[in-house]
Amino acid sequence: QKTPLEQVLPKLCEKAFSTGKKIKILLGNEERIDFINTLLWTYSEESFLPHGSKKDGFIDEQPIFISSEANNENNADILILADNAYPDLDFLTTFERVLNIFDGGDDIALNNARDYWKQIKSLDYELHYWQQKDNGSFEQKV
């Protein structure tokens, strides 16, 4: 709600990467792949996140792989959904953890996320919702 994807995504990737798990970033918009790829190289001079997209090759070896296709090309453990990516629910079962990032200030994105949440909840998965506070930190909602 307060911080754009461009600031949240790199921090989530850093945290997930620090666990030693592979990550798949699934975007709902193929045109954003190059932008996100560049973002992860340039967002901080102090950090390094090894990652790539199909254009970079070595897909199965990428610790963080960015794509708009609902495949687990790099055998990732963690899936990050962004830019209105809502794959079939069966796809989610191939991951240990799924993070869905959406703009809570955008009514369409918020409604899409709510609908997707309801679909996932109907399958009896364990779900957690984190909302950004005014100071920029996140708190879990119950």
N, C-alpha and C positions, 0 to 999 in steps of 0.2 A: 504494500500500500504506500510505502514511503520511499523505498529504494528500488531503482529500476533493475531489470534482469541483468544488465551489464555490470552491475556491482555485486549482486547476490550470487550469480552463477559461478564466478571465479572462486569466491570464498567457499561455497558448497563443494566445488571440485577439489579445492585444497584439502578440506576436511576429509572428504571421502577418499582422496588419493593417499592421505596420510595413514589410512587403515591398511594399505597394501592391496586393496581391492581394485579390480578393473571397473571402468565406468563407461557407460554408453549414454551419450546425450542425444535424445531424440527430439528433433525440431519438427513442428507442424508446417514449416515453410522451408522448402529447399533453398530459396534465395538467401536465407540467413546463414547458411552453413559457412560460407567464406567469412562473413562478418564475425561469427562466434569463434571460428578458428583463429582469426587475427586477434580478436579480443583476448583469448587465452594466452597468446604470446606476448601481448603488450600491456596488459592491465597493471602490472607491477614490475618495477626493476629489481625488486628483492625476491621475487618468487619465480619458480619454474614449474610448469605443469606439462609434462610430455603428453602430446596429444596429436591427433590428426583426423583427416577426413579421407574419403575415397581417393581424392586427387593426390594425397600424400603417399598412398601405397602402404604396404606392410600392415594391412587392415587388421589381421588377426593378432598382430603384435602390439597394437596401439594400447597403451594403458588407459587412455581416454579417447573414445572414438565418437565423432560428431557425424550425424546422419539424419535424413528425413525418412528413412526406410525402417520399417518395423522388423528388423532382423537383429540378432545378437552376434554380429560379425566378429567382434573381438572377445567373445565369451565373457562378457562383463557380468559382474555380481550386482552392480548398482545401476539402476536406470534413472536418469533425470529427464523428465518431460518438460518441455518449454515451448513457447510460441504456439499454444493450442494443439499440441500433439496429444492425441487420444487414441492409442492403438487398441486393437481387440484385446479383451480382457485375458484371453488365453496367453497372449504374449507376455503379460506381466508375471506369469508363474515361472518364467525362466530366470527370474532375478531374486536375489535375497531381499533387496529393498528397492522401493520405487519412490522417487521424490517428484512431486508435481508442482512446478513453479508457475504461478499465474498472477496477473495484475488484478489485485483486489479492488482497484479503482475503476476498472473497466467492466461495465455491467455485463457485456457479452462474455468476456473471459470468465467472470465470476459465475455466471449462470452455467456455462459449459463445465467449469470445474465442479460445481455443485451436482450437476447431472451425472458426471463421471464418478464422483464420490458415491452417489446413491447406487450406481451400477456395481461398483466394487464392494460396497457394504452389503449388498444383497447376496454376495458370494461368501459372506462371513469371514472376510480377511480382517486382520488386525490393522486398524487405521488410527492415525494420529494427525491432528490438525495444528499447525503452528501459524500464529498470526503476528505480524510485525507491530510492535508498540511504537508510540510517538518518538521514543529516543532511538529507534532504529534496531533495537534488539528484538528477538523473537520469543514468544511465550506460547507454551502449549495450551490449547483450549480443550476443555472437556465437554 
